[in-house]
Amino acid sequence: MRSVFVAGGVHTQFIGKFNPDYIWKKHPDYGVRENPDTEGYLDTIAADVCALFEVDGSIFDRAYVGNFVGELFDNQGHLGAMVAGSMPGLSGKPIARLEGACASGGLAMAAGVDAIRAGADLVYVVGVEVQTTYNAVVGADFLARASHYKRQRDLDPFTFPALFAQRIKKVVSETETTLDDLALASVKAYGNANLNPLAHMRAASMPFEKAREASSSNPNFLSNPDLNPWLRISDCSQVSDGASALVLASADGLAKLGRHREDVIEVLACVVAAAPIQEDASPLALSNVAHAAQKAYGLAEVSASDVDIAEVHDCFTVAEILSYEALGFAQPGQGAHLLRQGETQIGGSLPINTGGGLVGFGHPVGATGVKQAVEIWRQSKGLCGGYQVPSIPSVGVTANMGGDDRTAVVSVYRNCT
């Protein structure tokens, strides 16, 4: 197969509630300026990519955009055509939108990898989501489309938090993981975000004492009485707006960009797996992520023990711990040990979600899978500033998940030197 490289990438700021740049009624700029919409994010991120590579869109063979529910939050679908207008030179190129719930960005990247393997030299991949335009209850209903809506919607007004509260209840009841371990995951996420100037929660603190106890500032908020005690606000990823973008290249594409091997990382494998949404996921494991990971490791000819850094889909804190297990970093039921021992901290033996993950960096749904790949590239090239890992990684992994483990995109990367 043709080699595929991540030549580089960028993020906008991820913003939303509790971010100092998010415009709401108590912000000093309220009524003076507005938060960006989908079109604004696509324009900004396209300009940033052009500036990074000193090119325009004419250099790209095609483009893909990941987005989940633009029609609902921002009244805007048909985003391939919107990307065409976001960057000079892109008009007339093949451009398509990919949707797979919270794995939409990962699917866009996977399509780009396939395009390079099939003969393209340069592919522009962008993920974007705006989801702060409605209140939390309405937004939760929009996001519930990532579940089997007619079967699962009535579980709770907040369907997805309830689905993962079910996981927490089962995991805490039947494994060594405790609610305090979930608090440790939250504390790590916020702590890393505090070091990341682009993170949604860069200005918010989450001490362990707050994260471990439900309170008025960290409530159990579910209406379902059986699930309410198991999930706190601190366990949840952020309702964020933002965009991330990257450029995928063949060896010939790198030459066109004027990039050298030491500037890039190679995509050794990018595997997509979908499981039936009509069936409930196993509450004790991310089995579909594990399936994709096993295949990705095989294609990349690496094992979990070779991985130096990872970005995992911590839509809820329990998903981070289960991702450790699905990716083979820990045995089933023992993922929390990595947190307790500090192994997944920025300075640990296996840094995970160094920029804050979905809980701290933020979760603009369509952008997340692209953001993860950009973060592996940035860490591999020593570009992460205050949250840079001490040792430059050689092998990285990303795991992007859509819905309750119904779509998974797992990719393996090697740092080129």
C-alpha positions as CSV (number, residue, x, y, z in Angstrom):
1,M,0.0,0.0,0.0
2,R,1.1,3.6,-0.5
3,S,2.4,5.3,2.6
4,V,0.1,7.9,4.2
5,F,1.5,10.8,6.3
6,V,-0.1,13.5,8.5
7,A,1.8,16.5,7.2
8,G,0.4,18.8,9.9
9,G,-2.7,20.3,11.4
10,V,-4.3,23.0,13.4
11,H,-7.2,23.7,15.8
12,T,-9.4,26.7,16.5
13,Q,-10.0,27.4,20.1
14,F,-12.7,25.1,21.5
15,I,-15.2,27.2,23.4
16,G,-18.5,26.9,25.3
17,K,-19.8,27.4,28.8
18,F,-17.1,28.3,31.4
19,N,-14.7,29.4,28.7
20,P,-13.7,33.1,29.0
21,D,-14.0,33.6,25.2
22,Y,-17.6,32.2,25.0
23,I,-20.1,35.0,24.5
24,W,-23.2,34.7,26.7
25,K,-25.4,37.2,28.4
26,K,-22.9,38.0,31.2
27,H,-19.9,38.4,28.9
28,P,-18.7,42.0,28.5
29,D,-18.9,41.6,24.7
30,Y,-22.5,40.3,24.8
31,G,-24.4,42.2,22.1
32,V,-21.2,43.4,20.5
33,R,-20.0,40.2,18.9
34,E,-21.2,36.7,18.5
35,N,-19.8,33.2,18.8
36,P,-18.7,31.8,15.4
37,D,-21.1,29.6,13.5
38,T,-20.2,26.6,11.4
39,E,-19.3,28.7,8.4
40,G,-17.1,30.9,10.5
41,Y,-15.2,28.0,11.9
42,L,-14.7,26.4,8.5
43,D,-13.4,29.8,7.1
44,T,-11.0,30.3,10.1
45,I,-9.6,26.8,10.1
46,A,-9.1,26.8,6.3
47,A,-7.1,30.1,6.5
48,D,-5.0,28.6,9.3
49,V,-4.2,25.5,7.2
50,C,-3.2,27.7,4.2
51,A,-1.0,29.8,6.4
52,L,0.6,26.7,8.0
53,F,1.6,25.2,4.6
54,E,1.8,28.5,2.6
55,V,-0.6,27.0,0.0
56,D,-4.2,27.5,-1.3
57,G,-6.8,24.9,-2.0
58,S,-5.7,24.2,-5.5
59,I,-2.9,22.0,-4.2
60,F,-5.4,19.5,-2.7
61,D,-6.9,16.6,-4.7
62,R,-10.0,16.3,-2.5
63,A,-11.4,17.1,0.9
64,Y,-13.6,15.6,3.6
65,V,-15.5,17.2,6.5
66,G,-16.7,15.5,9.6
67,N,-19.9,16.8,11.2
68,F,-22.7,15.2,13.1
69,V,-25.7,17.5,13.5
70,G,-25.1,20.8,11.8
71,E,-28.7,20.8,10.5
72,L,-30.1,20.8,14.0
73,F,-27.7,23.1,16.0
74,D,-26.8,25.5,13.2
75,N,-29.5,24.9,10.5
76,Q,-26.7,24.0,8.1
77,G,-26.2,20.8,6.2
78,H,-24.5,20.2,2.8
79,L,-21.2,20.9,4.4
80,G,-19.0,19.6,1.5
81,A,-20.2,22.5,-0.6
82,M,-19.6,24.9,2.4
83,V,-16.0,23.6,2.6
84,A,-15.6,24.3,-1.1
85,G,-16.2,28.0,-0.4
86,S,-14.0,28.2,2.7
87,M,-10.7,28.1,1.0
88,P,-9.6,29.7,-2.3
89,G,-8.8,27.0,-4.9
90,L,-11.0,24.3,-3.4
91,S,-14.0,25.0,-5.7
92,G,-14.6,22.2,-8.1
93,K,-12.7,19.6,-6.1
94,P,-14.4,16.4,-4.8
95,I,-15.5,17.2,-1.3
96,A,-17.9,15.1,1.0
97,R,-19.2,15.2,4.5
98,L,-18.8,12.1,6.7
99,E,-21.2,11.4,9.7
100,G,-20.8,8.8,12.4
101,A,-22.0,10.6,15.5
102,C,-19.0,11.4,17.7
103,A,-16.7,9.5,15.3
104,S,-17.6,11.8,12.4
105,G,-14.1,13.4,12.4
106,G,-12.4,10.0,12.5
107,L,-14.5,8.8,9.5
108,A,-13.4,11.9,7.6
109,M,-9.8,11.1,8.3
110,A,-10.3,7.4,7.4
111,A,-11.8,8.5,4.0
112,G,-8.8,10.7,3.5
113,V,-6.4,7.8,4.3
114,D,-8.3,5.6,1.8
115,A,-8.0,8.4,-0.9
116,I,-4.2,8.6,-0.4
117,R,-4.0,4.8,-0.6
118,A,-6.0,4.9,-3.8
119,G,-3.8,7.5,-5.6
120,A,-4.4,11.0,-4.3
121,D,-1.4,12.9,-3.1
122,L,-2.9,15.6,-0.8
123,V,-6.2,15.5,1.1
124,Y,-7.6,18.2,3.3
125,V,-9.5,16.8,6.3
126,V,-11.6,19.1,8.6
127,G,-14.0,18.4,11.5
128,V,-16.4,21.0,12.8
129,E,-19.3,21.3,15.2
130,V,-21.3,24.1,16.8
131,Q,-23.6,22.8,19.6
132,T,-24.1,25.7,22.0
133,T,-26.9,27.3,20.1
134,Y,-29.6,25.7,22.2
135,N,-30.1,25.0,25.9
136,A,-28.8,21.8,27.4
137,V,-32.1,19.9,27.3
138,V,-32.8,20.6,23.6
139,G,-29.2,19.9,22.8
140,A,-29.3,16.6,24.6
141,D,-32.3,15.6,22.4
142,F,-30.3,16.5,19.3
143,L,-27.3,14.5,20.5
144,A,-29.6,11.5,21.3
145,R,-29.7,10.9,17.6
146,A,-26.4,9.1,18.1
147,S,-28.3,6.4,20.0
148,H,-31.1,4.2,18.8
149,Y,-33.5,7.0,19.2
150,K,-36.9,5.2,19.2
151,R,-35.6,2.6,21.6
152,Q,-33.3,4.5,23.9
153,R,-34.5,8.1,23.9
154,D,-36.9,7.7,26.9
155,L,-34.1,6.5,29.2
156,D,-33.6,10.0,30.5
157,P,-33.9,13.6,29.1
158,F,-30.1,13.4,28.9
159,T,-29.9,10.1,27.0
160,F,-26.2,9.8,26.5
161,P,-25.2,10.7,30.1
162,A,-27.8,8.1,31.1
163,L,-26.3,5.4,28.8
164,F,-22.9,6.0,30.3
165,A,-24.3,6.1,33.9
166,Q,-25.4,2.6,33.2
167,R,-21.8,1.7,32.3
168,I,-20.5,3.4,35.5
169,K,-23.0,1.5,37.7
170,K,-22.0,-1.8,36.2
171,V,-18.2,-1.1,36.1
172,V,-18.1,0.2,39.7
173,S,-20.3,-2.7,40.9
174,E,-18.4,-5.5,39.1
175,T,-14.7,-4.4,38.8
176,E,-12.1,-2.7,40.9
177,T,-12.9,0.7,39.5
178,T,-14.4,3.2,41.9
179,L,-16.1,6.5,41.7
180,D,-12.9,8.0,43.1
181,D,-11.1,6.6,40.0
182,L,-13.5,8.4,37.8
183,A,-12.7,11.6,39.8
184,L,-9.0,11.0,39.1
185,A,-9.7,10.9,35.4
186,S,-11.6,14.2,35.6
187,V,-8.9,15.9,37.6
188,K,-6.3,14.8,35.0
189,A,-8.4,16.1,32.2
190,Y,-8.9,19.5,33.7
191,G,-5.3,19.7,34.9
192,N,-4.0,19.1,31.3
193,A,-6.6,21.5,29.9
194,N,-5.2,24.2,32.2
195,L,-1.9,23.9,30.4
196,N,-3.5,24.1,26.9
197,P,-4.4,27.6,25.6
198,L,-6.9,26.2,23.1
199,A,-8.8,24.0,25.6
200,H,-12.5,24.7,26.4
201,M,-11.8,24.3,30.1
202,R,-8.4,26.0,30.2
203,A,-9.6,28.5,32.9
204,A,-11.6,26.0,35.0
205,S,-10.3,24.1,38.0
206,M,-11.3,20.6,39.2
207,P,-9.7,19.6,42.5
208,F,-10.1,16.0,43.5
209,E,-12.3,17.0,46.5
210,K,-14.8,18.6,44.1
211,A,-14.7,15.8,41.5
212,R,-15.2,12.9,44.0
213,E,-18.4,14.2,45.6
214,A,-21.7,15.2,44.2
215,S,-22.6,18.8,45.3
216,S,-24.4,21.9,44.1
217,S,-21.3,22.8,42.0
218,N,-20.9,19.2,40.8
219,P,-24.4,17.7,40.8
220,N,-25.9,14.4,39.9
221,F,-28.2,15.7,37.3
222,L,-30.0,12.7,35.7
223,S,-33.8,12.4,36.2
224,N,-33.7,8.6,36.1
225,P,-33.6,7.7,39.8
226,D,-31.8,4.4,39.3
227,L,-29.0,6.1,37.4
228,N,-28.8,9.5,39.1
229,P,-26.3,8.6,41.8
230,W,-23.7,7.3,39.3
231,L,-22.9,10.3,37.2
232,R,-21.6,13.8,38.1
233,I,-21.1,16.8,35.9
234,S,-17.4,16.3,36.4
235,D,-17.7,12.9,34.6
236,C,-19.0,14.5,31.4
237,S,-17.3,15.8,28.3
238,Q,-17.9,19.4,27.3
239,V,-20.6,20.8,25.0
240,S,-18.2,22.7,22.8
241,D,-17.9,24.6,19.5
242,G,-14.8,24.4,17.4
243,A,-12.9,22.9,14.5
244,S,-9.7,21.0,13.8
245,A,-8.1,20.3,10.4
246,L,-5.1,18.3,9.0
247,V,-3.5,17.5,5.7
248,L,-2.8,13.9,4.7
249,A,-0.1,13.3,2.1
250,S,1.6,10.6,0.0
251,A,5.3,10.7,-0.4
252,D,4.8,12.7,-3.6
253,G,2.4,15.0,-1.7
254,L,5.0,15.8,0.9
255,A,7.4,16.9,-1.9
256,K,4.6,19.2,-3.3
257,L,4.3,20.7,0.2
258,G,8.0,21.0,0.7
259,R,7.8,18.9,3.8
260,H,10.4,16.3,4.9
261,R,10.0,13.1,6.8
262,E,11.2,14.7,10.0
263,D,8.2,17.1,9.8
264,V,5.5,14.4,9.6
265,I,4.1,11.3,11.1
266,E,3.1,8.2,9.2
267,V,-0.4,6.6,9.5
268,L,0.4,2.9,9.8
269,A,-3.2,1.9,10.1
270,C,-6.7,3.5,10.2
271,V,-9.5,1.0,11.0
272,V,-13.2,1.7,11.1
273,A,-15.7,-0.7,12.8
274,A,-19.4,-0.3,13.2
275,A,-21.6,-2.4,15.5
276,P,-25.4,-2.7,15.3
277,I,-27.1,0.3,16.9
278,Q,-30.2,-1.9,17.3
279,E,-28.3,-3.8,20.0
280,D,-27.1,-2.6,23.4
281,A,-23.3,-2.4,23.9
282,S,-21.6,-4.4,26.6
283,P,-21.6,-2.2,29.7
284,L,-18.2,-3.6,31.0
285,A,-16.2,-3.1,27.8
286,L,-15.8,-1.1,24.6
287,S,-15.9,-4.2,22.5
288,N,-16.2,-2.5,19.2
289,V,-13.2,-0.2,19.9
290,A,-11.3,-3.3,21.0
291,H,-12.1,-5.0,17.7
292,A,-10.9,-2.0,15.7
293,A,-7.8,-1.7,17.8
294,Q,-6.8,-5.4,17.3
295,K,-7.1,-5.0,13.6
296,A,-5.2,-1.7,13.6
297,Y,-2.3,-3.2,15.6
298,G,-2.2,-6.1,13.2
299,L,-2.0,-3.9,10.1
300,A,0.5,-1.6,11.7
301,E,2.6,-4.6,13.0
302,V,2.8,-3.2,16.5
303,S,1.4,-4.2,19.8
304,A,-0.1,-2.2,22.7
305,S,3.2,-2.3,24.5
306,D,4.9,-0.4,21.7
307,V,2.6,2.7,22.1
308,D,4.2,5.8,23.6
309,I,1.2,8.2,23.5
310,A,-2.6,8.0,22.9
311,E,-5.7,10.1,22.5
312,V,-8.8,8.2,23.6
313,H,-12.5,9.1,23.5
314,D,-13.3,10.2,27.0
315,C,-16.9,11.3,26.3
316,F,-17.4,10.4,30.0
317,T,-14.7,9.5,32.5
318,V,-15.6,5.8,32.5
319,A,-15.0,5.7,28.7
320,E,-11.4,6.8,29.3
321,I,-10.8,3.9,31.7
322,L,-12.6,1.4,29.4
323,S,-10.5,2.7,26.5
324,Y,-7.3,1.8,28.3
325,E,-8.6,-1.8,28.4
326,A,-10.0,-1.8,24.8
327,L,-6.6,-0.6,23.5
328,G,-4.7,-3.3,25.4
329,F,-3.0,-1.0,27.9
330,A,-4.6,-2.8,30.8
331,Q,-6.4,-6.0,31.4
332,P,-10.2,-6.0,31.5
333,G,-11.4,-4.4,34.7
334,Q,-8.0,-3.0,35.6
335,G,-7.8,0.2,33.6
336,A,-8.1,2.4,36.7
337,H,-4.7,1.1,38.0
338,L,-3.0,3.2,35.3
339,L,-4.7,6.4,36.6
340,R,-3.9,5.6,40.3
341,Q,-0.3,5.0,39.5
342,G,0.0,8.2,37.4
343,E,1.0,6.3,34.3
344,T,-1.3,8.2,31.9
345,Q,-0.2,11.7,33.2
346,I,1.8,14.0,30.9
347,G,5.0,12.8,32.6
348,G,3.9,9.2,32.9
349,S,5.1,6.1,31.0
350,L,2.0,6.3,28.7
351,P,0.6,9.8,28.4
352,I,-3.0,9.9,27.4
353,N,-5.2,12.9,26.4
354,T,-2.4,15.3,27.2
355,G,-4.4,18.4,26.0
356,G,-7.3,17.6,28.2
357,G,-9.3,15.0,26.2
358,L,-13.0,15.5,25.6
359,V,-13.6,16.4,29.3
360,G,-11.0,19.2,29.4
361,F,-10.0,20.2,25.8
362,G,-13.6,19.9,24.7
363,H,-15.8,17.9,22.4
364,P,-17.1,19.6,19.3
365,V,-18.5,16.3,18.1
366,G,-17.5,16.4,14.4
367,A,-14.0,17.8,15.2
368,T,-12.9,15.3,17.9
369,G,-11.5,12.5,15.6
370,V,-9.5,15.1,13.6
371,K,-8.3,16.8,16.8
372,Q,-6.9,13.5,18.2
373,A,-4.7,13.0,15.1
374,V,-3.5,16.5,15.1
375,E,-2.5,16.1,18.8
376,I,-0.5,13.0,18.1
377,W,1.3,15.0,15.3
378,R,1.9,18.0,17.6
379,Q,3.3,15.9,20.4
380,S,5.5,13.9,18.0
381,K,7.0,17.2,16.8
382,G,7.4,18.8,20.2
383,L,4.8,21.5,19.5
384,C,2.6,21.3,22.5
385,G,4.3,23.9,24.7
386,G,3.2,23.7,28.3
387,Y,1.7,20.2,27.9
388,Q,4.5,18.7,25.8
389,V,5.4,15.2,27.0
390,P,9.1,14.9,28.3
391,S,10.1,12.2,25.7
392,I,9.2,12.6,22.1
393,P,7.0,9.6,21.2
394,S,7.7,7.1,18.5
395,V,4.3,5.3,18.2
396,G,0.9,6.9,18.9
397,V,-2.7,5.7,18.8
398,T,-6.0,7.5,18.5
399,A,-9.4,5.9,19.4
400,N,-12.5,7.9,18.3
401,M,-15.9,6.5,19.2
402,G,-19.4,7.2,17.9
403,G,-22.4,6.7,20.1
404,D,-22.3,4.1,22.8
405,D,-19.4,2.1,21.2
406,R,-21.4,1.7,17.9
407,T,-18.8,3.3,15.6
408,A,-15.0,3.1,16.2
409,V,-12.1,4.6,14.4
410,V,-8.7,3.5,15.7
411,S,-5.5,4.7,14.1
412,V,-1.8,3.9,14.7
413,Y,1.0,6.4,13.8
414,R,4.8,6.3,13.7
415,N,6.9,9.4,14.2
416,C,9.1,10.0,11.2
417,T,12.6,11.2,12.0
